[in-house]
Amino acid sequence: MEDHEIRMTTAEISALWTTYIKCSAMNCFYTHFLTYLNDEGIKSLIEENLGINLETMEKIRSIFLSEGFPIPNGFTEKDVDTSAPPLYTDLFALSFVYRGLQVTNSHFTLIVGTVARSDIYDFFEKCLTRSLSLYKQALQLMLIKGVYDRPPKINYPRSSEYISHQPTLMESWLGERRPLNALELSELFFVIERNCIGIILLKGFIQTSKDKEVKEYLKKGKKLSERQITTFNHVLMKDDAFPTYPVSMELTSSTKAPFSEKLMLFFISSSNTVGLSTLCHAITMSTRKDLAIHYTLFVTEIMKYGSDGLKLLVERGWMEKPPQEHGWGNLND
């Protein structure tokens, strides 16, 4: 049977729709960066990202049109002001791309496990391959520029061991007294790194937002990220591990917003979803009670913060409705 005779599943519709929205949002940031970047290496990387995003969106449009499916609005040139002065440094633009591609890699990896129609699977397989290649370029460029803060190192263990089942040793292993293991140290590092990049982004948004409610919401997000950094660095210091402070990536002094209030609010709301999934993953990788408590408390806070952001988006009429069935119809058509 030809692909066009097989209707898209909800998983395939969701994958295409969310990818289109996310690409359109990222394009606004890439467009702003490209108006001022001086570093040719970073500029070339972002130009390639933008080109691939535009190609991805055009392919999704083509699929939707062939299916008679409405094309989402997403974000457009109305959401980015190319006349605005630079808001971030070249190095932050690179870190933004690096972090964005981490999220994109995870996004496409999940998608290829949920779609089945051959043309859609092939499309997302190509998307994942391209995203991984771009991420490798971003990572190498960060290493060259000296802005990649490597995760902690440990002395190699001398042999493989099993955890003892004696009650006292189990209590020590699952409690707070044993040293952090490699899995936990890695998760702590990346939680801190993500929040450090997020704080710089939020500072720029706060500096340029003119909407009182949106600005207050962004300030709450900044404080939430700062508390995560402080909390998890404290855990590292208690364990005699070095705290993590990525290379400083400063803002400019510009107060003219390059991005619409809608885009800034949407982007932070979307980041909340990513933050939740990464913290939940960190919980599954950690067996020390103190870490589980910290992660769980922050998950609760982020869920509440995300709910407030969603409410604000809906109140402003900025929340594009995800696809849903029109009428009852025959689900087997």
N, C-alpha and C positions, 0 to 999 in steps of 0.2 A: 504493500500500500504506500502511495506517495505521501510525503510529509504533510503536504498542504491539505490532505484528506483527513488528517488526524488532528482533532481539536487540541488546543493547548490545555494542559492541566493547571490547577490552581498554583502548583509549585512553579511551573514554567512562566505563568503570568506574573507571579510575584517576583521571580528572579529578573525578568525583563523590566518590569515596572520600577523596582527599587534601583536597579543598575542605572536606568535612564535618569532618575531623580538625582542619584549620587554623582553621576558624571556631570550633570548640568551644574550642580553646586560646586564641585571641584574646579570646573572650568572658570568660574568667576574668580577664584583665588589665583589660578594660573595666569589669567588675563591681567590681573592687577600686578602680579610679580613681574611679568614680561614688559610692563611699561617702564620699569626702572632698573632692572637687573644690569649690573656691570660685569659680573663674573661670567665669562663665556661658557665655562663648563656647566655651571648651574643653569644658565639660560638655555643651553642646548638640551639638557635633561628635561626641563619644564616644557619646552617647545614640543619635544617628542611625546611627553605625557598628554599635552593638550591635543595634539594631532590624533593620537590613538583614542582619546575620549570622544572626540568629534566623530571619528569613524565608527566607534562603538554605538553612539547614539543614532547615527544614520542607519546602521544595520537594524537596530531595534525598531526604528520608525518603519523600515521596510517590512519587517515581520508583522508589526501591528497593522499596517495598511493592508497587507495581503490577507489578514485575518478579519478585517473590518472592525478592528479593536481601536478604541479611542487612544490617541497619543497623549501622554501626560504633559502638563505645562512645565513642570520643573522650574528651573531658574534660567533667566535670560540676561541679555545685555542690560536690561533695566535694573538688575541687581548688583551691578558693578559699575563704579564711576571711574573711567579710565583717565579722567582729568585730575583725580585726587593724587596728592604727592605720595611717595612711598611711606608705608606705615611700618614695615618690617625690614630688617637688614637682609642682605643676600644670604648670610649663613642661616638665618631663621627660615628663609624660603626653602633652603635645602632640607632642613630638619622637618619642615612641614611636609615636603614631598616624601621623605623617608618614612615618616609616621603614617601618612596617607596610604602609601603602598603596602605597609604592614596590614592595615585594615582591609585594603582591597584584596590582598592575597587571601586573607581569611574568608572574605565575602565570596570570592570565586571558588575557593576550595569547598565551601559548604554547598554552593549551588550545583557543582558537577556531581554531587552525591544525591541530588534531588530531582534533576531533570532527566527525561528519557527520550523525548523526540529527537531523532538523529541530527536534524539541522540545528536545533537549539543546543543540544549537547556539544556538537562540534564548535559552535559559536563560543560557548563559555569555556571550552577547553582551550581555544585560541586566546581568549581573554586572560585566562590564568597564566598561560605560558608567557604572554607579553608582560603581564604585571610582574611576574617573577624576574624577568630579564631587566625591567626598569628598576625594580627594587635592588637588584645586584649592582646596577650602575650607581644608584643613590648611595648605597652602603660604601662602595669603593671610593666615591667622591668625598663622603664624610670622613673616611679614614685618611685620605690625602689632605683634606683641609684641617684635620686634627679636631673635629667636632663630634667624633663618635666616642662616647665614654663606654669602654668595654665593661661587661659584667664582671663581678668579683672572681678572683681565682682562689683555689684551695690547694693545699698539698695533696698529691695523689694518695689514695689509700693503698696499703701494702697488699691487701687481699680482699676477696669478696667475702662478705659475712652475712649471717642471718640475724634478725632481731631475736633476743632471748625472750622466752615466754614467762620468765620468772616475774611475779607481780611487781617487785620493787624496780626491776629494770624496765618493765613495761611502763610504769608510772613515769620513770625518768625519760623514756623515749618519747612518750606522748605528751609530756608536760613541758615546762619552760626551762628546765635545768640543762638539758642536753644542748650541744652546739647546733646551730643551724646547719642543715645538710645542703648539698649542692642544688637540689630541686627548689628548696625554699629561698636560698640566696638569689637564685636566678629570677624567681617570681617577684621578689622584693625589688630587685634592681629595675625590672621593666615596669612595675607599677609606679615607682618613683620617676623613672624617665618619662613615661607617658604624661604624668601630671606636671612635670616641669615644662614640657613642650606646651601642654594645655594652658598653663598659667601665662606664658608669653602671648599666646593667641588671645586669651581672655583680656589681658592688659590692653592690647590693641583695640579690641572691641569696646571695652569700657571707656577708653580714651576718646573714641570717636562717636559713640552712641549718643543720640540726642533724645531718645525716648526714655522717659524717667522709669517706667516699669521695666522695660527691657534692661536698662542699665543696672537697676537694683537686682534683677535676676542674675545678670552676669557677675555682679560683685559677690553674690552668694556662691556661685560656682567657683570663683577664684578662691574664696575662703575654704571651700570644701576640698579643693585640690591642695591648698597649702597645709591643711590638717593631715591629709594623707601623707604628704612628703615628710612632715615633722614626725608623725607617728611611726612610720616605717623606718626612717633614719634613726629614730631613738631605739628601735628594736635592734638595728644593726650595731649601734654603738654599745648597747648593753652586752652584745655578743662579741665585743672586741673586733667587730668587722668595720671596715671603713664606711662612713656614710657616703651617699652618692649625691654629687652636685654637678650636673652636666655643665659644659662650657657655656659661659654667659652669651646669650643671644639677645641683643638689646633692640628696643623699639626706637623709632624716630620720634620726633616731637610733634608730628602732624596730628591735627585734631579734625581734619576733614575726612569723613567716612568714605572709604572706597567701596564698602559693601552695604547693602540695604539692611534695615533692621530685621526684615523677614529672614534674610539669609543668615545673619549672625545668630538669631534665635534658633532657627532650624538646625544650624550646624552644631550648636552646643547641645541641643536636644538629642540629635543623632549621636553625638559623642557620649552622652549618658548611656545609651544602649550598648555601645561598645565597651564602656567602662564597666558596666554590670557583667557582661559576659566574661571579660578578662579577670575580674575579681572572683567570679564564681569558679573559673578555671584555677585560679591561684588557691582557692579553698581546697579543691580536690588534690592539689599537689603538696599540701602542707599537713603535717600531723601534729605540730606543736599547738597546744591549746590556746596560747596567747595570740598566735597568728590567726587561728580560726575565729576567735572573738573579734579581733580588729577587723578582719575582712567582712564578717557578718554584719557588724555595726555599720560599716561604710556602705555595704550593699543596701541596707535599709535606708540610709540617708540619701543615697543616689536615686533610689526608687522614688522617694518623696520629692526630691529635687526635679527629677524627670517628669513626674506627674504635674508639678507646678508649671514647668515649661510647656508641656502639652496643652494645658489649660489656657495658657497665655496665647499660644499659637491659634487655638480654636477661637478664642475671644476676638482676636484680630482678623479672623478670616484668612489666615495664612497657612492653614493645614490642608493640603491637598488630600482628598479622600482616596484611600486605597481602593483598587477595583473590587467590586462585589457584584453578585448576580443581579441582573435586571429582570425583575419578575420571577416567576417560579420556573417556567420552561421545563424542558426535558433534559435532565443532566446527562443523559446518555447520547444526546445528539452529536 
